[in-house]
Amino acid sequence: HPFIKKLHGIPAFERFLYEAEFRTETALYQGLAVNLIYAGIKLFSGIYYHSIWFITLAAYYILLAAMRFSLLLSVRGKGNSERDKVLELWRCRLCGIILLFMDWALVGIIILVVHQNSGFEYPGMLIYVMALYTFYATIMAVINVIKFRKYQKPVLSAAKVINLTAALVSMLSLETAMLTQFGAADDPAFRQIMTASTGAGVSMIVLGMAVYMIVNSTKRIKLEKSLF
């Protein structure tokens, strides 16, 4: 088609078609923008409805976005030397350490929610919008964590792990909101059990990913340094 031929003359479009790594970078920046908007909605809702849960989650997502942005900045460096690879691995290990501490903060939030037997509440139709985004983000995050491993780019893999963490926390908050809005009002024990079970599962997955990032990056740093 003539229109497609014209697009082929645009360097950015040709790179998007033929360079897999450029496509992954574009997708990562797009995901970063969407997650920042999601964090902004949480923060606005928390301030407007005086909800400490929304404000806490917004802060959690902002920290995750900051970590992802730091990783993505190094992708643009296009470094292929051994020292550049070591620097990428150092960034990944640092993100794993930060994620490890953030997981403890998440555990604290879960314990508080279970102890007070409270949850997140979305006003009006917002819960359906959040549910649609949460399921989409979770499915895509799982697919991309697996798919991006083949590019052998530590920062890309780490960024997708962070994206998966954000999706899992979204799933947890969505569950508590649905229990609050659609059921379990007459059975607080059921809500506590469900929230505690899902929260423990999410926390263990995040802990496992953080430990894996730290251990794997440390091993690869030692291997790369041995090649100097």
SVG drawing of the C-alpha trace seen along z (x, -y; Angstrom):
<svg xmlns="http://www.w3.org/2000/svg" viewBox="-24 -15 65 33">
<polyline fill="none" stroke="black" stroke-width="0.4" points="0.0,0.0 1.3,-3.5 0.8,-4.6 2.8,-1.7 5.6,-2.5 5.7,-6.1 6.0,-4.8 8.9,-2.6 10.8,-5.8 10.6,-6.8 13.6,-5.5 11.7,-5.0 9.0,-3.0 11.6,-0.8 13.4,-0.2 10.1,0.8 9.4,3.3 12.8,4.9 14.5,4.4 13.1,6.6 15.0,4.7 13.7,1.4 10.1,2.8 10.7,4.0 12.0,0.6 9.0,-1.1 6.7,1.3 8.5,0.7 8.1,-3.0 4.5,-2.7 4.0,-0.4 5.8,-2.9 3.5,-5.7 0.3,-3.6 1.5,-2.6 2.3,-6.2 -1.2,-7.1 -2.5,-4.2 -0.5,-5.5 -1.8,-9.0 -5.4,-7.7 -4.6,-5.9 -3.1,-9.0 -6.0,-11.2 -8.5,-8.7 -6.6,-8.5 -6.6,-12.3 -10.2,-12.8 -11.7,-10.0 -9.3,-10.3 -8.1,-6.7 -4.8,-5.8 -4.8,-2.5 -4.9,-4.3 -2.2,-6.7 0.0,-3.8 -0.5,-1.9 0.2,-5.0 3.5,-5.5 4.3,-1.8 3.6,-2.1 5.6,-5.4 8.7,-3.6 8.3,-0.7 8.0,-3.2 11.1,-5.0 13.0,-1.7 11.8,-0.8 12.7,-4.3 16.2,-3.9 16.5,-0.6 15.2,-1.9 17.6,-4.8 20.5,-2.3 18.8,-0.5 19.4,-3.6 23.1,-3.4 23.4,-0.5 26.6,0.5 28.0,3.9 31.4,3.8 32.0,6.1 32.0,3.1 28.6,2.0 27.2,5.4 28.5,5.4 26.9,1.9 23.6,3.3 23.9,6.3 24.7,3.9 21.5,2.0 19.5,5.2 20.9,6.3 20.2,2.9 16.6,3.1 16.3,6.6 17.6,5.3 15.1,2.4 12.3,4.8 13.2,7.0 12.7,4.1 9.6,3.0 8.2,6.5 8.5,6.1 6.5,2.9 3.9,4.8 3.7,7.4 3.1,4.6 0.2,3.3 -1.3,6.7 -1.1,7.3 -2.7,4.0 -5.5,4.6 -6.2,8.1 -6.0,6.9 -8.4,4.0 -10.5,6.3 -10.8,3.4 -10.2,3.1 -9.9,0.9 -13.1,-0.7 -13.6,-2.0 -16.4,-4.5 -19.1,-3.9 -18.0,-2.2 -14.3,-2.7 -13.9,0.8 -14.8,2.3 -12.2,0.1 -9.6,1.1 -10.6,4.8 -10.1,4.6 -6.7,2.9 -5.6,5.3 -6.4,8.5 -4.8,7.1 -1.7,5.9 -1.2,9.2 -1.6,11.4 0.8,9.2 3.3,9.0 3.5,12.8 3.9,13.2 6.5,10.6 8.6,11.9 9.0,15.1 9.3,13.6 11.9,10.9 14.4,13.5 15.4,14.5 16.9,11.1 19.6,11.6 19.3,8.0 19.4,7.8 17.7,4.5 14.8,5.5 14.2,8.7 14.4,6.7 12.0,4.1 9.4,6.8 9.8,8.3 9.0,4.9 6.0,4.7 4.8,8.1 5.2,6.9 3.0,3.9 0.4,6.2 0.3,8.6 -0.2,5.8 -3.0,4.5 -4.6,7.9 -4.4,8.0 -6.0,4.5 -8.7,5.5 -9.6,8.6 -10.0,6.7 -12.1,4.1 -14.4,6.8 -14.8,8.5 -15.7,5.2 -18.1,4.1 -19.8,7.3 -19.7,9.7 -18.3,11.0 -19.9,8.1 -21.7,10.5 -18.7,12.8 -15.6,10.8 -13.6,14.0 -13.9,15.1 -12.6,11.7 -9.7,11.9 -8.8,15.4 -9.0,14.5 -7.0,11.3 -4.3,13.0 -4.0,16.0 -3.7,13.9 -1.5,11.4 0.9,14.2 1.0,15.6 1.8,12.2 4.4,11.5 6.1,14.9 6.2,14.4 7.7,10.9 10.2,12.2 11.2,15.0 11.7,12.7 13.7,10.2 16.0,13.0 16.4,14.4 17.4,11.0 20.0,10.5 21.5,14.0 21.5,14.3 22.9,10.8 25.7,11.5 26.7,14.7 26.8,13.0 28.8,10.0 31.4,12.4 31.5,14.2 31.8,11.0 34.6,9.7 36.5,12.9 36.6,12.1 38.3,8.7"/>
</svg>
